[in-house]
Amino acid sequence: MAARICPQCNARITGTQVAAHSDGMECPTCHTILEVANGSRYIATTLGLIAAVCVYRFERGITAQGSGLFGWLLPIVYAYFTLSVISPLALMSVADLQKAPPAPQPIASADGGGHDAGHH
């Protein structure tokens, strides 16, 4: 299926809406509750991790030459920021939408809320 298309009415969903509300967004046309499919999440996370590892290895090679007191920390920080940017961008471009399962309803208690009359 095409990326960011509502399976109900074939309306296109914006990438920013997909990135911001991946667990439950509403289609602007038919108002169906949608979520991002797991396969799209896996692809976006894998791309983000690959980019983070590449940045970490590149930066580790640079800071090893002239590392200061916190030279070991910079590759980790840069890798984290890379993961934080690449994963949502990848999700915005490859997101396959599906109908969200219905939300579970709370179970009503038969005993009136669990309060005993004698304990007030």
C-alpha positions in Angstrom: 0.0 0.0 0.0 1.2 3.6 -0.6 2.7 5.6 2.2 0.4 7.8 4.3 -2.9 6.8 2.6 -6.0 6.1 4.6 -7.1 2.5 4.0 -10.8 3.5 4.3 -11.1 6.4 2.0 -7.7 6.7 0.2 -7.1 10.3 1.6 -3.5 11.4 2.0 -2.4 12.0 5.6 0.4 14.6 6.2 3.8 13.4 7.3 3.8 15.7 10.3 0.6 14.2 11.5 2.0 10.7 11.1 5.1 11.5 13.1 3.2 13.3 15.8 0.3 10.9 16.3 1.6 7.5 15.1 -0.5 5.5 17.7 -3.8 7.1 17.0 -4.6 9.7 14.4 -7.9 10.6 12.8 -8.4 10.7 9.0 -9.4 14.2 8.1 -11.8 13.0 5.5 -13.6 9.9 6.9 -12.7 10.3 10.6 -11.4 6.7 10.9 -8.9 6.2 13.7 -5.6 5.1 12.2 -2.2 4.0 13.4 1.1 3.3 11.8 1.7 -0.4 10.9 4.5 -2.2 12.8 6.5 -2.9 9.6 6.8 0.8 9.0 7.9 1.4 12.5 10.6 -1.3 12.2 11.9 0.2 8.9 12.1 3.7 10.4 13.8 2.5 13.6 16.3 0.4 11.6 17.2 3.3 9.3 17.7 5.5 12.4 19.9 3.0 14.1 22.1 2.4 11.0 22.6 6.2 10.7 23.4 6.5 14.4 26.0 3.7 14.2 27.6 5.4 11.2 27.7 8.8 13.0 29.1 7.1 16.1 31.9 5.3 14.3 32.8 8.4 12.3 32.8 10.7 15.3 34.7 8.2 17.5 37.5 8.2 14.9 37.7 12.0 14.9 37.6 12.4 18.7 40.1 9.6 19.3 42.7 11.8 17.7 42.2 14.8 20.0 40.0 13.6 22.8 39.6 15.8 25.9 38.0 15.1 29.2 34.6 14.3 27.7 35.8 13.1 24.3 34.1 9.7 24.8 30.7 11.4 25.3 30.5 13.3 22.0 30.1 10.3 19.7 27.2 9.0 21.9 25.5 12.4 22.0 25.8 12.8 18.2 24.5 9.2 17.6 21.5 9.9 19.9 20.6 13.1 18.0 21.0 11.3 14.7 18.6 8.6 15.8 16.2 11.2 17.1 16.1 13.0 13.7 16.4 10.2 11.2 13.8 7.8 12.6 10.9 10.3 12.5 11.9 11.5 9.0 12.0 7.9 7.8 8.6 7.3 9.4 7.1 10.3 7.7 8.2 8.9 4.3 7.4 5.2 4.7 4.5 5.1 7.0 1.8 2.5 6.0 -1.4 3.3 7.8 -4.0 0.8 9.2 -7.2 1.0 11.2 -6.5 1.2 14.9 -8.0 -1.5 17.0 -11.0 -0.3 19.2 -10.0 1.1 22.5 -10.7 -1.2 25.4 -13.7 -0.2 27.5 -13.5 -0.1 31.3 -15.3 -2.9 33.1 -18.1 -1.7 35.4 -18.0 -3.1 38.9 -21.0 -5.0 40.1 -20.5 -4.1 43.7 -21.0 -0.3 43.4 -17.3 0.7 43.0 -15.7 -1.5 45.6 -16.6 0.7 48.6 -18.0 -1.1 51.7 -20.9 0.7 53.5 -19.4 0.0 56.9 -16.1 1.8 56.2 -16.9 5.5 56.1 
